[in-house]
Amino acid sequence: MRIGYPCINRSIGCTPSRTFRLPSYSDERLRETVKANLACLMKILSYNVAHGILFFRITSDMVPFASHPVCTFPWQKHFADEFRTIGEFLRFHRFRISMHPDQFVLLNAPDAGILDRSIGDLIYQVQILDLLGLDNSAKIQIHVGGVYGDKTSSMERFIKNYERLDDSIKGRLVIENDERLYTISDCLVIHERTRIPVLFDVFHHAINNNGEQTVDLLAPLNNTWKRDDGIPMVDYSSQQPKKRAGSHAECIDLKDFRTFLQSTVPFDIDIMLEIKDKEKSALAALTLVHDDPRLVTGNPGDT
């Protein structure tokens, strides 16, 4: 079991998702931006190792406009050495890595243009993980997408479009339940047709469910992950008090997190904390679970 947080660290004074406006694009600007983003990513990963945080979601904005036609610069070749170095660091310290495209990546979109752009973005994110030299346990998580007036047809369209994808994308994709449209049960139905692993979003399930209890879901969800996929990934958050339903917590609710952890025994899971204060909550969670025998430490070869 690893504990992690997504994309940015609020303690170290840099961001790995620097970008610029499309009209300002130039090869030189792209080179400078990606160089700074990769340097910041390495700084975050070094911080995480020092604190035992071994699960991290890499920002999708690492290379601005990478899947846009304006980007003709061969960033993959230019930064190959930097990616290789970071990948060696990740493997040595036994990190688990994920990525998560934005809400505009929709594999079940009826519009062919949206679908093509979505696939282009997935190709870019696969390239990032491949350049890092990571195996297929490094995942790209997506939502099923929209309903478009007919949920059954939209699920069928997702399945059809998923089957069109190159194996390099299929090997990295997982789907997660969302808080409005597609439940865990819906995702499990899609899994039965595609064998795509299902990532359990605990907070989304609390909002959008069919009455299933977490303890009853872990076994069937675990079975959607093959050996090459790594152990199941789980997204965890809780409700921010006095905010609209679905607002992620500013900081971790340790009582709620402890209850969730107890419900997951004996399953091995990697837990992504989708909580706004990022590494601060990850550190608090690690303190809570320090004696959990499932926990992976920061020492290579140790558990």
C-alpha positions as CSV (number, residue, x, y, z in Angstrom):
1,M,0.0,0.0,0.0
2,R,1.2,3.4,-1.0
3,I,-0.3,6.8,-0.1
4,G,-0.1,9.7,-2.6
5,Y,-1.5,13.0,-3.8
6,P,-2.0,14.5,-7.2
7,C,0.0,16.8,-9.5
8,I,1.4,19.6,-7.4
9,N,3.2,20.2,-4.1
10,R,2.3,23.3,-2.1
11,S,5.5,23.3,0.0
12,I,8.4,23.6,-2.5
13,G,7.7,26.8,-4.5
14,C,7.4,25.5,-8.0
15,T,4.8,24.0,-10.3
16,P,5.3,21.1,-12.8
17,S,2.3,22.4,-14.9
18,R,3.6,25.8,-16.2
19,T,2.0,26.7,-19.4
20,F,1.3,29.7,-21.7
21,R,-1.4,30.9,-24.1
22,L,-1.8,29.2,-27.4
23,P,-1.1,32.4,-29.4
24,S,2.2,32.7,-27.6
25,Y,3.4,29.3,-28.8
26,S,7.0,28.9,-30.1
27,D,9.4,26.0,-30.0
28,E,11.7,28.0,-27.7
29,R,8.9,28.8,-25.3
30,L,7.9,25.1,-25.2
31,R,11.5,24.0,-24.5
32,E,11.8,26.4,-21.7
33,T,8.5,25.5,-20.1
34,V,9.0,21.7,-20.3
35,K,12.5,22.0,-18.9
36,A,11.1,23.9,-15.9
37,N,8.2,21.5,-15.5
38,L,10.5,18.5,-15.5
39,A,12.9,20.1,-13.0
40,C,10.0,20.8,-10.7
41,L,8.6,17.3,-11.1
42,M,12.0,15.9,-10.0
43,K,12.0,18.3,-7.0
44,I,8.5,17.1,-6.0
45,L,9.6,13.4,-6.3
46,S,12.6,14.0,-4.2
47,Y,10.5,15.6,-1.5
48,N,8.1,12.7,-1.7
49,V,10.8,10.1,-1.2
50,A,12.2,12.0,1.8
51,H,8.7,11.8,3.4
52,G,7.7,8.3,2.3
53,I,5.1,9.4,-0.2
54,L,5.4,6.8,-2.9
55,F,2.2,7.3,-5.0
56,F,2.0,10.4,-7.3
57,R,-0.2,11.6,-10.1
58,I,1.8,13.4,-12.7
59,T,0.1,16.4,-14.2
60,S,-1.3,16.2,-17.7
61,D,0.1,19.7,-18.3
62,M,3.7,18.6,-18.3
63,V,4.1,19.4,-22.0
64,P,1.7,22.3,-23.0
65,F,-0.2,21.7,-26.2
66,A,1.5,18.4,-26.8
67,S,-1.6,16.9,-28.5
68,H,-2.4,20.1,-30.4
69,P,-1.5,20.5,-34.1
70,V,0.5,23.6,-33.2
71,C,3.1,21.5,-31.4
72,T,5.6,20.2,-34.0
73,F,8.6,20.4,-31.7
74,P,10.1,16.9,-31.1
75,W,9.9,17.2,-27.3
76,Q,10.0,13.4,-26.9
77,K,13.5,13.2,-28.4
78,H,14.8,16.5,-27.0
79,F,13.9,15.6,-23.4
80,A,14.5,11.8,-23.6
81,D,17.5,11.9,-21.2
82,E,15.6,13.9,-18.6
83,F,12.6,11.5,-18.8
84,R,15.0,8.6,-18.5
85,T,16.7,10.0,-15.4
86,I,13.3,10.6,-13.7
87,G,12.1,7.2,-14.6
88,E,15.2,5.6,-13.1
89,F,14.5,7.5,-9.9
90,L,10.9,6.3,-9.9
91,R,11.8,2.7,-10.4
92,F,14.6,2.7,-7.8
93,H,12.3,4.1,-5.1
94,R,9.4,1.9,-6.1
95,F,7.0,4.7,-6.9
96,R,3.5,4.1,-8.3
97,I,2.6,6.7,-10.9
98,S,-0.7,7.7,-12.5
99,M,-2.1,10.3,-14.8
100,H,-5.6,11.7,-15.2
101,P,-6.7,13.6,-18.4
102,D,-9.0,16.5,-18.0
103,Q,-12.8,16.4,-18.4
104,F,-12.6,17.0,-22.1
105,V,-11.2,13.5,-22.8
106,L,-14.4,11.7,-23.7
107,L,-14.2,8.2,-25.3
108,N,-17.9,8.0,-25.6
109,A,-18.4,11.4,-27.3
110,P,-20.8,11.2,-30.3
111,D,-18.8,13.9,-32.0
112,A,-15.9,12.4,-34.1
113,G,-13.8,15.5,-33.6
114,I,-14.0,15.3,-29.8
115,L,-13.2,11.6,-29.9
116,D,-10.1,12.2,-32.1
117,R,-8.9,14.9,-29.8
118,S,-9.5,12.6,-26.8
119,I,-7.5,9.8,-28.4
120,G,-4.7,12.3,-29.2
121,D,-4.5,13.4,-25.6
122,L,-4.3,9.8,-24.4
123,I,-1.5,9.1,-26.9
124,Y,0.5,12.0,-25.4
125,Q,0.0,10.7,-21.9
126,V,1.1,7.2,-22.9
127,Q,4.2,8.8,-24.4
128,I,5.0,10.4,-21.1
129,L,4.8,7.1,-19.2
130,D,6.7,5.3,-21.9
131,L,9.5,7.8,-21.9
132,L,9.8,7.3,-18.1
133,G,10.3,3.6,-18.8
134,L,7.4,2.6,-16.6
135,D,5.5,-0.6,-17.0
136,N,1.7,-1.0,-17.3
137,S,1.1,-0.6,-13.6
138,A,1.5,3.2,-14.3
139,K,-2.1,4.0,-15.2
140,I,-4.1,6.7,-17.0
141,Q,-7.5,7.0,-15.4
142,I,-10.6,8.4,-17.1
143,H,-14.3,8.7,-16.5
144,V,-16.7,6.9,-18.7
145,G,-17.9,10.2,-20.1
146,G,-21.3,11.8,-20.8
147,V,-24.7,10.3,-21.0
148,Y,-25.9,12.3,-24.1
149,G,-29.5,11.5,-23.5
150,D,-29.1,7.7,-23.6
151,K,-26.9,6.0,-21.0
152,T,-27.1,2.5,-22.4
153,S,-26.1,3.8,-25.9
154,S,-23.3,5.9,-24.4
155,M,-21.9,2.9,-22.5
156,E,-22.0,0.9,-25.8
157,R,-20.2,3.7,-27.6
158,F,-17.5,3.7,-24.9
159,I,-17.0,0.0,-25.4
160,K,-16.9,0.3,-29.2
161,N,-14.4,3.2,-29.1
162,Y,-12.3,1.6,-26.4
163,E,-11.9,-1.5,-28.6
164,R,-10.6,0.8,-31.4
165,L,-7.6,2.0,-29.3
166,D,-4.1,0.9,-29.8
167,D,-2.9,-1.7,-27.3
168,S,-0.4,0.8,-25.9
169,I,-3.3,2.9,-24.7
170,K,-5.5,0.0,-23.6
171,G,-2.7,-1.4,-21.4
172,R,-2.6,1.8,-19.4
173,L,-6.3,2.9,-19.2
174,V,-8.5,2.4,-16.1
175,I,-12.0,3.8,-15.6
176,E,-13.4,5.3,-12.4
177,N,-16.9,6.0,-11.2
178,D,-18.1,9.6,-11.0
179,E,-20.3,11.6,-8.7
180,R,-23.2,12.2,-11.2
181,L,-23.5,9.8,-14.1
182,Y,-21.7,6.5,-13.9
183,T,-21.7,4.4,-10.7
184,I,-19.3,1.6,-9.7
185,S,-21.9,-0.9,-11.0
186,D,-21.9,0.8,-14.4
187,C,-18.1,0.6,-14.5
188,L,-18.2,-3.1,-13.6
189,V,-20.6,-3.7,-16.5
190,I,-18.1,-2.0,-18.9
191,H,-15.3,-4.1,-17.4
192,E,-17.2,-7.3,-18.2
193,R,-17.2,-6.3,-21.8
194,T,-13.7,-4.8,-22.1
195,R,-11.6,-6.2,-19.2
196,I,-10.6,-2.6,-18.4
197,P,-9.6,-2.2,-14.7
198,V,-12.0,-0.2,-12.5
199,L,-10.6,2.4,-10.1
200,F,-12.7,3.0,-7.0
201,D,-13.4,6.6,-6.2
202,V,-14.6,6.5,-2.6
203,F,-16.0,10.0,-2.4
204,H,-17.8,9.7,-5.7
205,H,-19.3,6.4,-4.6
206,A,-20.6,8.1,-1.4
207,I,-22.5,10.6,-3.6
208,N,-23.6,8.3,-6.5
209,N,-24.3,4.7,-5.7
210,N,-26.8,1.9,-5.8
211,G,-26.6,1.1,-2.1
212,E,-23.4,-0.9,-2.3
213,Q,-21.1,-0.9,0.8
214,T,-17.4,-0.4,0.3
215,V,-16.6,-3.6,2.1
216,D,-18.7,-5.6,-0.5
217,L,-17.1,-3.8,-3.5
218,L,-13.4,-4.4,-2.8
219,A,-13.3,-8.1,-3.9
220,P,-15.1,-7.6,-7.3
221,L,-13.0,-4.4,-7.9
222,N,-9.8,-6.2,-7.0
223,N,-10.6,-8.9,-9.5
224,T,-10.7,-6.3,-12.4
225,W,-7.0,-5.7,-12.0
226,K,-4.6,-8.2,-13.6
227,R,-1.1,-8.9,-12.3
228,D,0.5,-6.6,-14.9
229,D,-1.9,-3.8,-13.8
230,G,-0.4,-3.7,-10.3
231,I,-2.5,-3.6,-7.2
232,P,-5.8,-1.6,-7.4
233,M,-5.7,2.1,-7.2
234,V,-8.3,4.0,-5.1
235,D,-9.1,7.7,-5.0
236,Y,-10.1,8.9,-1.5
237,S,-11.5,12.2,-0.3
238,S,-14.4,13.4,1.8
239,Q,-17.0,16.2,1.9
240,Q,-15.8,19.7,2.7
241,P,-18.1,21.0,5.4
242,K,-20.5,23.8,4.5
243,K,-19.7,23.5,0.8
244,R,-22.0,22.1,-2.0
245,A,-22.3,18.3,-2.1
246,G,-19.2,16.9,-3.9
247,S,-16.8,19.6,-2.8
248,H,-13.5,17.9,-1.9
249,A,-12.2,18.4,1.6
250,E,-9.5,21.0,2.2
251,C,-7.7,18.7,4.6
252,I,-8.0,15.0,5.5
253,D,-10.7,13.8,7.9
254,L,-8.5,11.3,9.8
255,K,-11.5,9.7,11.6
256,D,-13.2,9.1,8.3
257,F,-10.0,7.9,6.7
258,R,-9.3,5.5,9.6
259,T,-12.8,4.0,9.1
260,F,-12.2,3.7,5.4
261,L,-8.8,1.9,5.9
262,Q,-10.4,-0.5,8.3
263,S,-13.0,-1.4,5.7
264,T,-10.3,-2.3,3.1
265,V,-8.5,-4.9,5.1
266,P,-7.1,-7.4,4.0
267,F,-6.8,-5.9,0.4
268,D,-3.7,-4.2,-0.9
269,I,-4.5,-0.9,-2.5
270,D,-2.7,2.3,-3.5
271,I,-4.5,5.3,-2.2
272,M,-4.6,8.7,-4.0
273,L,-5.7,11.5,-1.7
274,E,-7.7,13.9,-3.7
275,I,-7.6,16.5,-1.0
276,K,-6.8,20.2,-1.6
277,D,-3.9,20.6,0.8
278,K,-2.0,17.9,-1.1
279,E,1.2,16.7,0.7
280,K,0.0,18.0,4.0
281,S,-2.8,15.5,4.2
282,A,-0.6,12.8,2.7
283,L,1.9,13.2,5.6
284,A,-1.0,13.1,8.1
285,A,-2.3,9.9,6.5
286,L,1.1,8.3,6.6
287,T,1.4,9.0,10.3
288,L,-1.9,7.3,10.8
289,V,-1.0,4.2,8.8
290,H,2.6,3.9,9.9
291,D,2.1,0.5,11.5
292,D,-0.2,-0.9,8.8
293,P,1.7,-4.0,7.5
294,R,0.5,-3.3,4.0
295,L,2.5,0.0,3.8
296,V,5.4,0.2,1.4
297,T,8.3,2.3,2.8
298,G,10.7,4.6,1.0
299,N,13.6,2.1,1.3
300,P,14.1,0.0,-1.9
301,G,13.4,-3.6,-1.3
302,D,11.6,-3.0,2.0
303,T,7.9,-3.3,2.8
